[in-house]
């Protein structure tokens, strides 16, 4: 039984690494189901949770949508397009001691931080520009 779970976990980890696009659990399941139809959606969800707890993938929690899964586990920042919802890695040095810089903690004991930048990705910007040109 353990071997089966390990094989399934490996397939799921490989899918997250292959997609490299901060995929949702449903997107990861669809990618896997095409080649491994016997793996259930529940198995994918359960193993994504476990893989993120083990630190083999990174769970990116979004306040306005489904959680995403990142193949990069080191501390880094993300940006989300407000038009299409896709999530991207940001090239910005991670600020290790940011929590220590907070003057008034209001009693919070900070453990970590995640910063999500919002904006419009280059593809959506191009589409928006093309829509404006078409309107004229």
FIZABA-285104 format. One record per residue: residue number from 1; residue in three letters; chain; x, y, z of N, C-alpha, C in turn. Coordinates in nm, 2 decimals. Layout:
<nodes>
+-----+------+-----+--------+--------+--------+--------+--------+--------+--------+--------+--------+
: seq : type : mol :    n_x :    n_y :    n_z :   ca_x :   ca_y :   ca_z :    c_x :    c_y :    c_z :
+-----+------+-----+--------+--------+--------+--------+--------+--------+--------+--------+--------+
: NUM :  ALA :   A :      X :      Y :      Z :      X :      Y :      Z :      X :      Y :      Z :
...
+-----+------+-----+--------+--------+--------+--------+--------+--------+--------+--------+--------+
</nodes>
This chain:
<nodes>
+-----+------+-----+--------+--------+--------+--------+--------+--------+--------+--------+--------+
: seq : type : mol :    n_x :    n_y :    n_z :   ca_x :   ca_y :   ca_z :    c_x :    c_y :    c_z :
+-----+------+-----+--------+--------+--------+--------+--------+--------+--------+--------+--------+
:   1 :  UNK :   A :   0.08 :  -0.12 :   0.00 :   0.00 :   0.00 :   0.00 :   0.09 :   0.13 :   0.00 :
:   2 :  UNK :   A :   0.19 :   0.13 :   0.08 :   0.28 :   0.25 :   0.09 :   0.35 :   0.27 :  -0.05 :
:   3 :  UNK :   A :   0.38 :   0.16 :  -0.12 :   0.45 :   0.18 :  -0.25 :   0.36 :   0.25 :  -0.35 :
:   4 :  UNK :   A :   0.23 :   0.22 :  -0.35 :   0.13 :   0.28 :  -0.44 :   0.12 :   0.43 :  -0.41 :
:   5 :  UNK :   A :   0.11 :   0.46 :  -0.28 :   0.11 :   0.60 :  -0.25 :   0.23 :   0.68 :  -0.29 :
:   6 :  UNK :   A :   0.35 :   0.61 :  -0.27 :   0.47 :   0.67 :  -0.31 :   0.48 :   0.69 :  -0.46 :
:   7 :  UNK :   A :   0.43 :   0.60 :  -0.54 :   0.43 :   0.61 :  -0.68 :   0.34 :   0.72 :  -0.72 :
:   8 :  UNK :   A :   0.22 :   0.73 :  -0.66 :   0.12 :   0.83 :  -0.69 :   0.18 :   0.97 :  -0.65 :
:   9 :  UNK :   A :   0.24 :   0.98 :  -0.54 :   0.30 :   1.10 :  -0.49 :   0.41 :   1.15 :  -0.59 :
:  10 :  UNK :   A :   0.49 :   1.06 :  -0.64 :   0.59 :   1.09 :  -0.74 :   0.53 :   1.14 :  -0.87 :
:  11 :  UNK :   A :   0.42 :   1.08 :  -0.91 :   0.36 :   1.13 :  -1.03 :   0.30 :   1.27 :  -1.01 :
:  12 :  UNK :   A :   0.25 :   1.30 :  -0.90 :   0.19 :   1.43 :  -0.87 :   0.30 :   1.53 :  -0.86 :
:  13 :  UNK :   A :   0.41 :   1.50 :  -0.79 :   0.53 :   1.59 :  -0.78 :   0.58 :   1.62 :  -0.92 :
:  14 :  UNK :   A :   0.60 :   1.51 :  -1.00 :   0.65 :   1.53 :  -1.14 :   0.56 :   1.62 :  -1.22 :
:  15 :  UNK :   A :   0.43 :   1.61 :  -1.20 :   0.33 :   1.70 :  -1.27 :   0.35 :   1.84 :  -1.23 :
:  16 :  UNK :   A :   0.36 :   1.87 :  -1.10 :   0.38 :   2.01 :  -1.05 :   0.51 :   2.07 :  -1.12 :
:  17 :  UNK :   A :   0.62 :   1.99 :  -1.12 :   0.74 :   2.03 :  -1.17 :   0.73 :   2.05 :  -1.32 :
:  18 :  UNK :   A :   0.66 :   1.97 :  -1.39 :   0.65 :   1.98 :  -1.54 :   0.56 :   2.10 :  -1.58 :
:  19 :  UNK :   A :   0.46 :   2.13 :  -1.50 :   0.37 :   2.24 :  -1.54 :   0.44 :   2.37 :  -1.51 :
:  20 :  UNK :   A :   0.51 :   2.39 :  -1.41 :   0.59 :   2.51 :  -1.38 :   0.51 :   2.64 :  -1.39 :
:  21 :  UNK :   A :   0.38 :   2.63 :  -1.36 :   0.29 :   2.75 :  -1.39 :   0.20 :   2.79 :  -1.27 :
:  22 :  UNK :   A :   0.24 :   2.74 :  -1.15 :   0.16 :   2.77 :  -1.03 :   0.01 :   2.72 :  -1.06 :
:  23 :  UNK :   A :   0.00 :   2.60 :  -1.09 :  -0.12 :   2.54 :  -1.13 :  -0.21 :   2.51 :  -1.01 :
:  24 :  UNK :   A :  -0.34 :   2.51 :  -1.03 :  -0.44 :   2.48 :  -0.93 :  -0.44 :   2.32 :  -0.91 :
:  25 :  UNK :   A :  -0.50 :   2.27 :  -0.81 :  -0.51 :   2.13 :  -0.79 :  -0.59 :   2.07 :  -0.91 :
:  26 :  UNK :   A :  -0.70 :   2.14 :  -0.95 :  -0.77 :   2.09 :  -1.07 :  -0.69 :   2.08 :  -1.20 :
:  27 :  UNK :   A :  -0.61 :   2.18 :  -1.22 :  -0.52 :   2.18 :  -1.34 :  -0.42 :   2.07 :  -1.33 :
:  28 :  UNK :   A :  -0.37 :   2.04 :  -1.21 :  -0.27 :   1.93 :  -1.19 :  -0.34 :   1.80 :  -1.21 :
:  29 :  UNK :   A :  -0.46 :   1.79 :  -1.16 :  -0.54 :   1.66 :  -1.18 :  -0.56 :   1.64 :  -1.33 :
:  30 :  UNK :   A :  -0.60 :   1.74 :  -1.40 :  -0.63 :   1.72 :  -1.54 :  -0.51 :   1.68 :  -1.62 :
:  31 :  UNK :   A :  -0.39 :   1.74 :  -1.58 :  -0.27 :   1.70 :  -1.64 :  -0.23 :   1.55 :  -1.62 :
:  32 :  UNK :   A :  -0.26 :   1.51 :  -1.50 :  -0.22 :   1.37 :  -1.46 :  -0.32 :   1.27 :  -1.52 :
:  33 :  UNK :   A :  -0.45 :   1.31 :  -1.51 :  -0.56 :   1.22 :  -1.56 :  -0.55 :   1.18 :  -1.70 :
:  34 :  UNK :   A :  -0.49 :   1.27 :  -1.78 :  -0.47 :   1.24 :  -1.93 :  -0.38 :   1.12 :  -1.95 :
:  35 :  UNK :   A :  -0.28 :   1.10 :  -1.86 :  -0.19 :   0.99 :  -1.87 :  -0.21 :   0.88 :  -1.77 :
:  36 :  UNK :   A :  -0.27 :   0.91 :  -1.65 :  -0.30 :   0.82 :  -1.54 :  -0.44 :   0.83 :  -1.50 :
:  37 :  UNK :   A :  -0.54 :   0.78 :  -1.58 :  -0.68 :   0.80 :  -1.54 :  -0.72 :   0.73 :  -1.42 :
:  38 :  UNK :   A :  -0.64 :   0.64 :  -1.36 :  -0.68 :   0.56 :  -1.24 :  -0.65 :   0.65 :  -1.11 :
:  39 :  UNK :   A :  -0.58 :   0.76 :  -1.12 :  -0.55 :   0.84 :  -1.01 :  -0.67 :   0.93 :  -0.99 :
:  40 :  UNK :   A :  -0.73 :   0.93 :  -0.87 :  -0.85 :   1.01 :  -0.84 :  -0.81 :   1.15 :  -0.80 :
:  41 :  UNK :   A :  -0.91 :   1.24 :  -0.81 :  -0.90 :   1.38 :  -0.77 :  -0.86 :   1.39 :  -0.62 :
:  42 :  UNK :   A :  -0.93 :   1.30 :  -0.54 :  -0.90 :   1.30 :  -0.40 :  -0.76 :   1.27 :  -0.37 :
:  43 :  UNK :   A :  -0.70 :   1.17 :  -0.44 :  -0.56 :   1.14 :  -0.43 :  -0.47 :   1.25 :  -0.46 :
:  44 :  UNK :   A :  -0.50 :   1.33 :  -0.57 :  -0.42 :   1.44 :  -0.60 :  -0.43 :   1.55 :  -0.50 :
:  45 :  UNK :   A :  -0.55 :   1.58 :  -0.45 :  -0.56 :   1.68 :  -0.34 :  -0.49 :   1.64 :  -0.22 :
:  46 :  UNK :   A :  -0.50 :   1.52 :  -0.17 :  -0.44 :   1.47 :  -0.05 :  -0.28 :   1.47 :  -0.06 :
:  47 :  UNK :   A :  -0.23 :   1.43 :  -0.18 :  -0.09 :   1.43 :  -0.20 :  -0.03 :   1.57 :  -0.22 :
:  48 :  UNK :   A :  -0.10 :   1.66 :  -0.28 :  -0.06 :   1.80 :  -0.29 :  -0.04 :   1.86 :  -0.15 :
:  49 :  UNK :   A :  -0.14 :   1.83 :  -0.06 :  -0.13 :   1.88 :   0.08 :  -0.01 :   1.82 :   0.14 :
:  50 :  UNK :   A :   0.01 :   1.69 :   0.13 :   0.13 :   1.63 :   0.19 :   0.26 :   1.68 :   0.14 :
:  51 :  UNK :   A :   0.27 :   1.69 :   0.00 :   0.39 :   1.74 :  -0.06 :   0.43 :   1.88 :  -0.01 :
:  52 :  UNK :   A :   0.32 :   1.96 :   0.00 :   0.35 :   2.10 :   0.05 :   0.39 :   2.10 :   0.20 :
:  53 :  UNK :   A :   0.33 :   2.01 :   0.28 :   0.37 :   2.00 :   0.42 :   0.52 :   1.95 :   0.43 :
:  54 :  UNK :   A :   0.56 :   1.86 :   0.34 :   0.69 :   1.80 :   0.34 :   0.80 :   1.90 :   0.28 :
:  55 :  UNK :   A :   0.75 :   2.01 :   0.22 :   0.84 :   2.11 :   0.17 :   0.89 :   2.07 :   0.03 :
:  56 :  UNK :   A :   0.83 :   1.98 :  -0.04 :   0.87 :   1.94 :  -0.17 :   0.81 :   2.02 :  -0.28 :
:  57 :  UNK :   A :   0.70 :   2.09 :  -0.25 :   0.64 :   2.19 :  -0.33 :   0.59 :   2.30 :  -0.24 :
:  58 :  UNK :   A :   0.55 :   2.41 :  -0.30 :   0.51 :   2.53 :  -0.22 :   0.37 :   2.56 :  -0.25 :
:  59 :  UNK :   A :   0.28 :   2.57 :  -0.15 :   0.14 :   2.61 :  -0.17 :   0.14 :   2.76 :  -0.16 :
:  60 :  UNK :   A :   0.08 :   2.82 :  -0.27 :   0.06 :   2.96 :  -0.28 :  -0.09 :   2.99 :  -0.25 :
:  61 :  UNK :   A :  -0.12 :   3.04 :  -0.14 :  -0.26 :   3.07 :  -0.10 :  -0.31 :   3.20 :  -0.16 :
:  62 :  UNK :   A :  -0.42 :   3.20 :  -0.23 :  -0.48 :   3.32 :  -0.28 :  -0.61 :   3.36 :  -0.21 :
:  63 :  UNK :   A :  -0.62 :   3.48 :  -0.18 :  -0.74 :   3.52 :  -0.11 :  -0.87 :   3.52 :  -0.20 :
:  64 :  UNK :   A :  -0.85 :   3.53 :  -0.33 :  -0.96 :   3.55 :  -0.42 :  -0.96 :   3.43 :  -0.53 :
:  65 :  UNK :   A :  -0.92 :   3.32 :  -0.49 :  -0.92 :   3.21 :  -0.59 :  -0.86 :   3.08 :  -0.53 :
:  66 :  UNK :   A :  -0.85 :   2.98 :  -0.61 :  -0.80 :   2.85 :  -0.57 :  -0.65 :   2.86 :  -0.54 :
:  67 :  UNK :   A :  -0.61 :   2.78 :  -0.44 :  -0.47 :   2.77 :  -0.41 :  -0.39 :   2.73 :  -0.53 :
:  68 :  UNK :   A :  -0.26 :   2.77 :  -0.54 :  -0.18 :   2.73 :  -0.65 :  -0.06 :   2.65 :  -0.59 :
:  69 :  UNK :   A :   0.01 :   2.57 :  -0.67 :   0.12 :   2.49 :  -0.63 :   0.24 :   2.52 :  -0.71 :
:  70 :  UNK :   A :   0.35 :   2.56 :  -0.64 :   0.47 :   2.60 :  -0.71 :   0.58 :   2.50 :  -0.69 :
:  71 :  UNK :   A :   0.65 :   2.47 :  -0.80 :   0.76 :   2.38 :  -0.80 :   0.89 :   2.43 :  -0.73 :
:  72 :  UNK :   A :   0.89 :   2.57 :  -0.71 :   1.01 :   2.63 :  -0.65 :   0.97 :   2.64 :  -0.50 :
:  73 :  UNK :   A :   1.06 :   2.59 :  -0.41 :   1.03 :   2.59 :  -0.27 :   1.10 :   2.69 :  -0.19 :
:  74 :  UNK :   A :   1.20 :   2.76 :  -0.25 :   1.27 :   2.86 :  -0.17 :   1.18 :   2.98 :  -0.15 :
:  75 :  UNK :   A :   1.22 :   3.06 :  -0.05 :   1.14 :   3.18 :  -0.03 :   1.15 :   3.28 :  -0.14 :
:  76 :  UNK :   A :   1.04 :   3.32 :  -0.19 :   1.03 :   3.42 :  -0.30 :   0.89 :   3.48 :  -0.31 :
:  77 :  UNK :   A :   0.88 :   3.58 :  -0.39 :   0.75 :   3.65 :  -0.40 :   0.68 :   3.62 :  -0.53 :
:  78 :  UNK :   A :   0.55 :   3.66 :  -0.53 :   0.47 :   3.63 :  -0.65 :   0.39 :   3.75 :  -0.69 :
:  79 :  UNK :   A :   0.35 :   3.74 :  -0.82 :   0.25 :   3.85 :  -0.87 :   0.14 :   3.77 :  -0.93 :
:  80 :  UNK :   A :   0.02 :   3.83 :  -0.92 :  -0.10 :   3.77 :  -0.98 :  -0.16 :   3.87 :  -1.08 :
:  81 :  UNK :   A :  -0.19 :   3.83 :  -1.20 :  -0.26 :   3.91 :  -1.29 :  -0.41 :   3.93 :  -1.25 :
:  82 :  UNK :   A :  -0.45 :   4.06 :  -1.25 :  -0.59 :   4.09 :  -1.21 :  -0.69 :   4.06 :  -1.32 :
:  83 :  UNK :   A :  -0.64 :   4.04 :  -1.44 :  -0.73 :   4.01 :  -1.55 :  -0.74 :   3.86 :  -1.57 :
:  84 :  UNK :   A :  -0.64 :   3.78 :  -1.59 :  -0.65 :   3.64 :  -1.61 :  -0.63 :   3.55 :  -1.49 :
:  85 :  UNK :   A :  -0.58 :   3.60 :  -1.38 :  -0.56 :   3.53 :  -1.26 :  -0.44 :   3.45 :  -1.25 :
:  86 :  UNK :   A :  -0.35 :   3.44 :  -1.35 :  -0.23 :   3.36 :  -1.35 :  -0.13 :   3.42 :  -1.24 :
:  87 :  UNK :   A :  -0.05 :   3.33 :  -1.19 :   0.05 :   3.37 :  -1.09 :   0.19 :   3.35 :  -1.14 :
:  88 :  UNK :   A :   0.28 :   3.44 :  -1.11 :   0.41 :   3.44 :  -1.17 :   0.51 :   3.46 :  -1.05 :
:  89 :  UNK :   A :   0.63 :   3.41 :  -1.07 :   0.74 :   3.44 :  -0.97 :   0.79 :   3.58 :  -1.00 :
:  90 :  UNK :   A :   0.84 :   3.64 :  -0.89 :   0.89 :   3.78 :  -0.90 :   1.04 :   3.77 :  -0.87 :
:  91 :  UNK :   A :   1.12 :   3.83 :  -0.95 :   1.27 :   3.84 :  -0.92 :   1.29 :   3.96 :  -0.83 :
:  92 :  UNK :   A :   1.29 :   3.93 :  -0.70 :   1.31 :   4.03 :  -0.60 :   1.38 :   3.96 :  -0.48 :
:  93 :  UNK :   A :   1.49 :   4.01 :  -0.43 :   1.55 :   3.95 :  -0.31 :   1.46 :   3.94 :  -0.20 :
:  94 :  UNK :   A :   1.44 :   3.82 :  -0.15 :   1.35 :   3.79 :  -0.03 :   1.41 :   3.86 :   0.09 :
:  95 :  UNK :   A :   1.32 :   3.93 :   0.16 :   1.36 :   4.00 :   0.28 :   1.34 :   3.91 :   0.40 :
:  96 :  UNK :   A :   1.45 :   3.85 :   0.44 :   1.45 :   3.75 :   0.55 :   1.40 :   3.80 :   0.68 :
:  97 :  UNK :   A :   1.43 :   3.92 :   0.72 :   1.40 :   3.97 :   0.85 :   1.28 :   4.07 :   0.85 :
:  98 :  UNK :   A :   1.20 :   4.07 :   0.75 :   1.09 :   4.16 :   0.74 :   1.00 :   4.17 :   0.86 :
:  99 :  UNK :   A :   0.97 :   4.05 :   0.92 :   0.89 :   4.04 :   1.04 :   0.95 :   4.12 :   1.15 :
: 100 :  UNK :   A :   1.08 :   4.12 :   1.16 :   1.14 :   4.19 :   1.27 :   1.14 :   4.35 :   1.26 :
: 101 :  UNK :   A :   1.11 :   4.39 :   1.14 :   1.10 :   4.54 :   1.11 :   0.97 :   4.60 :   1.15 :
: 102 :  UNK :   A :   0.87 :   4.52 :   1.19 :   0.74 :   4.57 :   1.22 :   0.75 :   4.64 :   1.36 :
: 103 :  UNK :   A :   0.71 :   4.76 :   1.36 :   0.72 :   4.84 :   1.49 :   0.61 :   4.80 :   1.59 :
: 104 :  UNK :   A :   0.49 :   4.80 :   1.55 :   0.38 :   4.77 :   1.64 :   0.32 :   4.63 :   1.60 :
: 105 :  UNK :   A :   0.35 :   4.53 :   1.67 :   0.30 :   4.39 :   1.63 :   0.16 :   4.37 :   1.67 :
: 106 :  UNK :   A :   0.10 :   4.45 :   1.76 :  -0.04 :   4.44 :   1.81 :  -0.06 :   4.30 :   1.87 :
: 107 :  UNK :   A :   0.06 :   4.25 :   1.93 :   0.05 :   4.12 :   2.00 :   0.08 :   4.00 :   1.91 :
: 108 :  UNK :   A :   0.09 :   4.02 :   1.78 :   0.12 :   3.91 :   1.69 :   0.26 :   3.86 :   1.71 :
: 109 :  UNK :   A :   0.27 :   3.73 :   1.70 :   0.41 :   3.67 :   1.69 :   0.42 :   3.62 :   1.55 :
: 110 :  UNK :   A :   0.49 :   3.69 :   1.47 :   0.50 :   3.66 :   1.33 :   0.59 :   3.55 :   1.30 :
: 111 :  UNK :   A :   0.55 :   3.46 :   1.21 :   0.63 :   3.34 :   1.18 :   0.69 :   3.34 :   1.04 :
: 112 :  UNK :   A :   0.62 :   3.40 :   0.95 :   0.67 :   3.41 :   0.81 :   0.58 :   3.51 :   0.74 :
: 113 :  UNK :   A :   0.62 :   3.54 :   0.61 :   0.54 :   3.63 :   0.53 :   0.54 :   3.58 :   0.39 :
: 114 :  UNK :   A :   0.43 :   3.61 :   0.32 :   0.42 :   3.59 :   0.18 :   0.37 :   3.73 :   0.12 :
: 115 :  UNK :   A :   0.43 :   3.77 :   0.01 :   0.38 :   3.89 :  -0.05 :   0.34 :   3.86 :  -0.19 :
: 116 :  UNK :   A :   0.21 :   3.91 :  -0.22 :   0.16 :   3.89 :  -0.36 :   0.14 :   4.02 :  -0.42 :
: 117 :  UNK :   A :   0.21 :   4.05 :  -0.53 :   0.19 :   4.17 :  -0.60 :   0.07 :   4.15 :  -0.70 :
: 118 :  UNK :   A :   0.00 :   4.26 :  -0.73 :  -0.12 :   4.25 :  -0.82 :  -0.09 :   4.35 :  -0.94 :
: 119 :  UNK :   A :  -0.13 :   4.30 :  -1.05 :  -0.11 :   4.39 :  -1.17 :  -0.16 :   4.32 :  -1.29 :
: 120 :  UNK :   A :  -0.13 :   4.36 :  -1.41 :  -0.17 :   4.31 :  -1.54 :  -0.05 :   4.25 :  -1.61 :
: 121 :  UNK :   A :  -0.06 :   4.12 :  -1.64 :   0.06 :   4.05 :  -1.71 :   0.07 :   4.11 :  -1.85 :
: 122 :  UNK :   A :   0.19 :   4.07 :  -1.91 :   0.22 :   4.13 :  -2.04 :   0.12 :   4.08 :  -2.15 :
: 123 :  UNK :   A :   0.07 :   3.95 :  -2.14 :  -0.02 :   3.90 :  -2.24 :  -0.16 :   3.97 :  -2.23 :
: 124 :  UNK :   A :  -0.21 :   4.00 :  -2.11 :  -0.33 :   4.07 :  -2.09 :  -0.32 :   4.21 :  -2.13 :
: 125 :  UNK :   A :  -0.20 :   4.27 :  -2.11 :  -0.17 :   4.41 :  -2.15 :  -0.18 :   4.42 :  -2.30 :
: 126 :  UNK :   A :  -0.12 :   4.32 :  -2.37 :  -0.13 :   4.32 :  -2.52 :  -0.27 :   4.31 :  -2.57 :
: 127 :  UNK :   A :  -0.35 :   4.22 :  -2.50 :  -0.49 :   4.20 :  -2.54 :  -0.57 :   4.33 :  -2.52 :
: 128 :  UNK :   A :  -0.54 :   4.39 :  -2.40 :  -0.61 :   4.52 :  -2.37 :  -0.58 :   4.63 :  -2.48 :
: 129 :  UNK :   A :  -0.45 :   4.63 :  -2.51 :  -0.41 :   4.73 :  -2.62 :  -0.47 :   4.70 :  -2.75 :
: 130 :  UNK :   A :  -0.48 :   4.57 :  -2.79 :  -0.54 :   4.54 :  -2.91 :  -0.69 :   4.57 :  -2.91 :
: 131 :  UNK :   A :  -0.76 :   4.55 :  -2.80 :  -0.90 :   4.58 :  -2.79 :  -0.92 :   4.73 :  -2.81 :
: 132 :  UNK :   A :  -0.83 :   4.81 :  -2.75 :  -0.85 :   4.96 :  -2.77 :  -0.83 :   5.00 :  -2.92 :
: 133 :  UNK :   A :  -0.73 :   4.93 :  -2.98 :  -0.71 :   4.96 :  -3.13 :  -0.83 :   4.92 :  -3.21 :
: 134 :  UNK :   A :  -0.89 :   4.80 :  -3.18 :  -1.00 :   4.76 :  -3.25 :  -1.12 :   4.85 :  -3.24 :
: 135 :  UNK :   A :  -1.13 :   4.92 :  -3.12 :  -1.25 :   5.00 :  -3.10 :  -1.24 :   5.13 :  -3.18 :
: 136 :  UNK :   A :  -1.12 :   5.17 :  -3.22 :  -1.11 :   5.30 :  -3.30 :  -1.13 :   5.28 :  -3.44 :
+-----+------+-----+--------+--------+--------+--------+--------+--------+--------+--------+--------+
</nodes>
